[in-house]
């Protein structure tokens, strides 16, 4: 928004076109307040958002005894132990696969060391044999952990019954 002075003809020549910017007060003279105040919006907290889901609580209260009671602490612990067992089993599967690879590498390295009689091949055979032993210990450790957690879960299941 600008106040403009248009060229006029006077004495045979054109005056310059002058554009003068208006101040904020002049631009919003018809408004008696801050122009930004007209469009100010209330900041909504997450609990006041219009699209917030009310959750399952009202539904459970409405249905009453038709829905099974919520899980207790014991059930939550059992589910946590089941998750832990599944994580250990996934890690055990991976460790067994790596153990198979290291066993094949170790067999090849031992065979190379026997055939070539090179100190480098003997060192490689020692390293790969140590890797196999390390992964065997890891598999044994994971089996022990799975056994411990399974026994703990079974004790909790006995308490639940």
Secondary structure, 3 states (H helix, E strand, C coil): CEEEECCCEECCEECCCEEEECCHHHHCCCCCCCHHHHCCCCCCCHHHCCCCCCCCHHHHHHHHHHCCCCCCHHHHHHHHHHHHHHHHHHHHHHHHHHHHHHHHHHHHHHHHHHHHCCHHHHHHHHHHHHHHHHHHHHHHHHHHHHHHHHHHHHHHHHHHC
